[in-house]
Amino acid sequence: MAASWARNREAAADEALIRSLYAEHGRALLAYATRLTGDRAAAEDILQETLVRAWRHPEVLLNGRGPVRGWPFTVARNLVTDRIRARAARPREVAESPATSPVERDHADSVVDAVVVLEALDRLSSDHRDVLLEIYFRGRSVAEAAAALGVPPGTVKSRSHYALRALREVFVGRRAALEGVTG
């Protein structure tokens, strides 16, 4: 029990340290990484990876050997350098034939969206989830969904209304939680 409490306390202290590092140096780090990369999205990735490394090695920030500010900026610069070297070492992607262009979109966003939707659907009651599955995933009309579920069409409409409202609340709550982490 004491070991668990000590680990939780240590984790909370590490989290507080990272939050403090972000609050004090996050904007400057983001601006620095943006200037180095010329790309805001890449700079955000650099900032995130810098904070992850700080979280993994909190002892570097607490060693008492000078100001803390230099270490994250050095890490960010090294991450940018590593990205540039990796890009230079990899051959450029080319289309398989002149008639086809290479795939430009990454499917990661759609995978994340699907996972989020599935998690949100799991939070619904089975009646609400079944109605949404029939209407939106199987493409059935209200009458067809009612027949498949064995309930009146009005019940399908009502359940879909409340199910969509519940999903909206899950997504709003998730967005608020994410903004609380990044804000």
C-alpha angles and dihedrals in degrees: 000000000000092000091052091049091049091050091049091049091049091048090050090050091050091049091049090050092052092046089051091048090051093046093050102037108013098099094045091047091049092049091048093049091046090052091049097045102030087219124097094204092051089047090054089052090050091050091049093049090047090054091047090053091048089051091050092049108033090154090074090060094046100044094103094226101129135308120340094223096078097059099059092044090052090049091049092049091049091049091052090048090050091051092050092049092047091050091049092049094051120078115240117261114248132189117263090237135006089251095059125060123216120263107265103180123077115222092216093097092054091048091052091046091051092050092049092049092048091050090049092048090053089060093058125089114261091250092055094042092050092053092051092047092052096046104035106024100034093034095230125157120241090261093049092047090049091052093046093049096039095235133114118272090245090059090051090052093047094046092047090051093052093040092054090047090052091049090050090053091051091051094046090049091048092049091049090050091050092047089050090055095047098033 
